[in-house]
Amino acid sequence: QVHLVESGGGLVQAGGSLRLSCAASRNFFRFNNMAWYRQAPGKQRDLVAWITSGDMTNYADSVKGRFIISRDVAKNTLYLQMNSLKTEDTAVYYCNRLGATMKEYWGQGTQVTVSS
């Protein structure tokens, strides 16, 4: 059974940093390319970054050069290091497999709020 638990969000000033974590069930983490998504109020859920089983990474243009996605296979944990945060990064952040649809299971997410 899939289980995803995001954590690490909070309130931070613009220019600051946060590190998000996502604990995933072992088989789900092992057999999927993993990704971070975010959803701002009134907007759709967008793909932010993803990492393949071979540790290839890619990023949305809006976060490229500021965010870093990584994973710890032994801990079944996905990370997102967010630097130089901007107010427009404010959103609820979720992890899931790359390509997950809204009809699939999602965790509760973690709120990131960036103040000016």
N, C-alpha and C positions, 0 to 999 in steps of 0.2 A: 504494500500500500504506500502511495506517495505521501511524503510528509516534508514540508518546506517551512522553515522558521527563519524569518528575517529579523535582524537586530542591528543596532548601532546608529540609528537615526537620532536626530535631535535638533536643537536650535543653535545656529552658528551665524556669525557675522560674515558678510561678504568678504571674500578673500581667504576665509578659513578653510579648514579641512575636516573631513569625517571619513571613517572607515566603516563600511557596512559589511555584515557577515550574513551568510545564509547556510544554515545547517540543513542538509538534505538526506533523505533516506539513501542507504548505500547503493542499492541497485539503480535507482533513478540517477544518481550522480555519476555512476560508473558508465552507464550506457547511453548517456545523452550529452550532446553539446549544450553547455549551460549559458544562461544569459541573465542580465539585469534589465528590468523594464522600469518605467516610471509613469505615473499618472497624476497630472495636476488637476485641480478642481475644474470640472466642466469640460475636460479634454479627454481624448482617447489615451489609451495606454500605449506608450511608445517604447521601442527597443532602444536601449542605451549602449550596451556593450555585450559582447559574447566571446566565449572561449571554447575551442574545440577540445576533443579528447587528446589531440596532439599538441595542445597548448598554443595554438594559433589564436590570435586575438584580433578583434575589430571593434570599431567605435562609431557611434553616430557623430556626424560632423560637429554637432553642438558641444560635445564633450571631449573631442579628440585633443590630446595634449594636456588635458587636465585630469582625466579619470584613468585609473588603471584597474583592469579586471585580472584576477588571479584565482587559483584554486589550490586546495590542499587535499589531494586524493586520499591520503591516510585518514584525514579527519572528516571526509565527505563534506567539506565546507568550501563555499564560494565567497570571494571577497570583492569589494569595490572600494578602492582608495579614491577619494574625491578631494581634489585640491583646487585652489583658486575658485572657490564656490561663488556662484552668482545668484542673484535673487531669482532668476528664471530657472534655477535648478530645484526650486521648491516643489515638492511633489511627494507622493507616497511611492516608495521604491519596492519592487518585487523581484524575486528571482524565480526562474523556471527554466524548462528546457528551451532551447532555441526553436522558435516556430510554434510555441504554445498558443492555443486559441483561448478565447474567453470562455469557452465551454468546458475547458479542462480545470482540474483542481489548481487553485492558487492559495498561497499562504496569506497571512493577514497583512503583510507588508510592514514597512517601517517608515515613519514620517520624517522627512527632511525639510526643515524650514530655514531659509537663508534670509537674514535681515540686512537691510541696507545701512 
